[in-house]
């Protein structure tokens, strides 16, 4: 029989483990106090242990040793970010398939997204680093992303899962919404199926109407039927592409797209001279 403590959410076990991970020793605060105060205002969290924040803002280029830089906090923060986003997708978007959640998560926790957030909220300006790290184009993306993840690791160790979850979601939710919209726009079949199942409790029927061209270069025409409703047909270089094009026409006709312009794939192939 599994005991009660092992049945608890892994999020709670991680939260409880954070207090042990810090260890009893206090780290020396090296970053200027004014910078620390400004940073706390930016992130909306006040640290009990300012040495954690100081460490998160210390790049390896100015640290006495790499273990005294923010790299270890970056490692931890990356894991906490992954867990928070995965839990949010799983609990909030119940109709998403595993593959869809994976695609959205990969976009949301990417280095590019983390770097954008760090720049937007002004974390990069507070980072202590060597003079050679700056260039005409600004900081390298990896450095900007790292300070965001290091801050996540520091908040987690200092305050546990609750505060760090709020910090992450307050800044990442717009990127989740954007990734979700982009994923739906790309996968019209999934978008149509989820809509039809939710509204009618059934699934779309894909009907192959025609195919043209030689065996090595065929084009296929597919139309969609939902119960008694028929949608316009579309062409594609293979059946999968034709089904996606037909699904796009269907979701457009249903008013589910912001942009109702038809893709070229939806048009019949041009006849070519033999």
C-alpha positions in Angstrom: 0.0 0.0 0.0 1.4 3.4 -1.0 1.7 5.8 1.9 0.0 9.2 1.9 3.2 11.2 1.6 4.1 9.4 -1.7 0.7 10.1 -3.1 1.2 13.8 -2.8 1.8 15.9 -5.9 5.5 15.9 -7.1 5.1 19.7 -7.2 4.6 19.7 -3.4 7.6 17.4 -2.9 9.8 19.7 -5.0 8.5 22.7 -3.0 9.4 21.0 0.2 12.8 20.0 -1.1 13.7 23.6 -1.9 14.4 24.4 1.7 16.9 21.6 1.9 18.6 22.4 -1.4 19.8 25.8 -0.2 22.0 24.4 2.6 22.9 26.2 5.8 25.7 28.4 4.5 24.9 32.0 3.4 26.6 33.2 0.2 28.4 36.5 0.1 26.4 39.3 -1.5 28.6 40.8 -4.3 26.1 42.8 -6.4 25.5 46.4 -5.4 22.6 46.8 -3.0 20.8 49.3 -5.2 20.9 46.8 -8.1 19.4 44.2 -5.8 16.6 46.5 -4.7 15.9 47.5 -8.3 15.9 43.8 -9.4 13.4 42.8 -6.7 11.1 45.6 -7.8 11.4 44.4 -11.4 10.6 40.8 -10.6 7.9 41.5 -8.0 9.5 39.4 -5.3 11.4 40.2 -2.2 14.1 37.8 -1.2 14.7 36.5 2.3 18.2 35.6 1.3 19.7 38.3 -1.0 22.8 36.2 -1.7 20.6 34.0 -3.9 19.6 37.0 -6.0 23.2 38.3 -6.1 24.3 34.9 -7.3 21.6 34.8 -10.0 23.0 38.2 -11.3 26.6 37.1 -11.4 27.9 36.0 -14.8 30.8 33.5 -15.0 32.9 36.2 -16.6 33.2 38.1 -13.3 32.8 35.2 -10.8 35.9 33.9 -8.8 35.0 30.5 -10.1 32.3 29.1 -12.3 30.6 27.4 -9.4 30.2 30.9 -7.9 28.4 32.2 -11.0 24.7 31.9 -11.9 25.2 28.7 -14.0 24.0 26.3 -11.3 20.9 28.4 -10.6 20.3 28.5 -14.4 20.4 24.7 -14.4 17.8 24.5 -11.6 15.7 27.3 -13.0 15.5 25.5 -16.4 14.0 22.5 -14.7 11.5 24.5 -12.6 10.5 26.4 -15.8 9.9 23.2 -17.6 7.8 21.7 -14.8 5.7 24.9 -14.4 4.9 25.2 -18.0 4.1 21.5 -18.4 1.9 21.5 -15.4 0.1 24.6 -16.7 -0.5 23.1 -20.1 -1.7 19.8 -18.7 -4.1 21.3 -16.1 -5.4 24.3 -18.1 -5.7 22.9 -21.6 -7.5 19.6 -21.2 -8.1 19.1 -25.0 -4.5 19.3 -26.0 -2.8 16.1 -27.2 0.6 15.0 -25.9 2.3 16.0 -29.1 0.6 19.4 -29.1 1.7 20.1 -25.5 5.3 19.1 -26.4 5.4 21.5 -29.4 3.9 24.4 -27.4 6.2 23.7 -24.4 9.3 23.6 -26.6 8.4 27.0 -28.0 7.6 28.6 -24.7 10.7 27.5 -22.8 13.0 28.1 -25.7 16.2 30.1 -25.3 14.7 32.8 -27.5 11.6 33.2 -25.4 13.6 33.3 -22.1 15.9 35.9 -23.7 13.0 38.1 -24.8 11.4 38.0 -21.4 14.7 38.9 -19.7 15.1 41.9 -22.0 11.5 43.0 -21.7 11.5 43.2 -17.9 15.0 44.7 -17.7 16.9 41.8 -16.1 19.9 42.0 -18.5 20.7 45.5 -17.3 21.2 44.2 -13.8 23.5 41.4 -14.7 27.1 41.7 -13.4 29.4 40.6 -16.2 32.7 41.3 -18.0 32.9 44.2 -20.3 33.6 42.0 -23.3 30.2 40.4 -23.1 28.5 43.4 -24.7 28.4 43.9 -28.4 26.8 46.3 -30.8 23.9 43.9 -31.1 23.5 43.6 -27.3 23.9 40.6 -25.1 24.2 37.1 -26.6 20.8 35.3 -26.5 22.3 32.6 -24.3 23.3 35.1 -21.6 20.0 36.8 -21.6 18.1 33.5 -21.3 20.4 32.3 -18.6 19.8 35.2 -16.2 16.0 34.7 -16.6 16.4 31.0 -15.7 18.8 31.8 -12.9 16.3 34.2 -11.3 13.7 31.4 -11.5 16.1 29.1 -9.7 16.8 31.7 -7.0 13.2 32.5 -6.4 12.4 28.7 -6.1 15.2 28.2 -3.5 14.2 31.3 -1.6 10.4 31.1 -1.6 9.4 27.7 -2.9 7.1 26.7 -5.8 4.2 29.2 -5.1 6.1 32.5 -5.6 8.2 31.1 -8.5 5.1 29.8 -10.3 3.4 33.2 -10.1 6.6 34.9 -11.4 6.8 32.5 -14.3 3.2 32.4 -15.4 2.8 36.2 -15.1 5.4 36.5 -17.8 5.1 33.3 -19.8 1.3 33.2 -20.3 1.2 35.6 -23.2 3.8 33.3 -24.9 1.8 30.2 -24.1 -1.3 31.9 -25.7 0.7 32.9 -28.8 2.3 29.4 -29.2 -1.1 27.8 -28.7 -2.6 30.0 -31.5 0.3 29.3 -33.8 0.0 25.5 -33.2 -3.7 25.6 -34.0 -3.1 27.6 -37.1 -0.6 25.1 -38.3 -2.6 22.0 -37.5 -6.0 22.8 -38.9 -7.1 19.1 -38.7 -6.6 19.1 -35.0 -8.3 22.5 -34.6 -11.3 21.3 -36.6 -11.5 18.0 -34.8 -11.5 19.6 -31.4 -14.1 22.1 -32.4 -16.5 19.5 -34.0 -16.1 17.1 -31.1 -16.8 19.8 -28.6 -19.8 21.2 -30.4 -21.3 18.1 -32.0 -19.8 15.1 -30.3 -18.6 13.7 -33.6 -15.6 13.8 -35.9 -15.0 15.2 -39.4 -15.1 12.8 -42.4 -12.4 13.4 -45.0 -13.5 12.3 -48.5 -11.1 11.8 -51.4 -12.8 13.3 -54.5 -10.1 13.2 -57.2 -6.5 12.7 -58.0 -4.5 13.9 -61.0 -1.0 13.5 -62.4 1.4 10.7 -63.0 2.2 8.3 -60.2 5.4 10.0 -59.2 3.7 13.5 -59.0 0.1 13.1 -58.1 -2.2 15.8 -56.6 -5.2 14.9 -54.5 -8.5 16.6 -53.9 -10.2 16.2 -50.5 -13.4 17.5 -49.1 -14.7 17.5 -45.5 -18.2 16.4 -44.4 -19.5 17.0 -40.9 -22.8 15.2 -40.4 -25.0 16.8 -43.2 -22.7 19.8 -43.8 -20.3 19.7 -46.8 -17.3 22.1 -46.9 -15.3 23.2 -50.0 -12.7 20.8 -51.4 -8.9 21.5 -51.5 -5.9 20.1 -53.3 -2.6 18.9 -52.0 0.6 17.2 -53.2 -0.3 14.3 -51.0 -3.4 13.2 -49.1 -2.1 14.6 -45.8 -1.5 18.0 -47.3 -4.9 18.0 -49.0 -6.6 17.1 -45.8 -4.8 20.0 -44.0 -5.8 22.4 -46.8 -9.4 21.2 -46.7 -9.4 21.5 -42.9 -8.2 25.1 -43.2 -11.1 25.9 -45.5 -13.5 24.3 -43.1 -12.3 26.2 -40.0 -12.2 29.4 -42.1 -15.9 28.8 -43.1 -16.7 28.2 -39.5 -15.2 31.5 -38.5 -12.4 30.1 -36.4 -9.5 31.9 -38.3 -8.5 35.5 -37.9 -7.2 35.5 -41.5 -9.7 34.1 -44.0 -7.4 34.3 -47.0 -7.2 30.9 -48.8 -3.8 29.1 -49.1 -2.5 28.2 -52.5 -2.8 24.5 -51.6 -6.5 24.9 -51.6 -6.6 25.7 -55.3 -6.7 23.0 -58.0 -3.4 22.2 -59.7 -2.8 23.8 -63.0 -2.9 21.6 -66.1 0.4 21.2 -67.7 1.1 20.3 -71.3 2.4 16.8 -71.9 
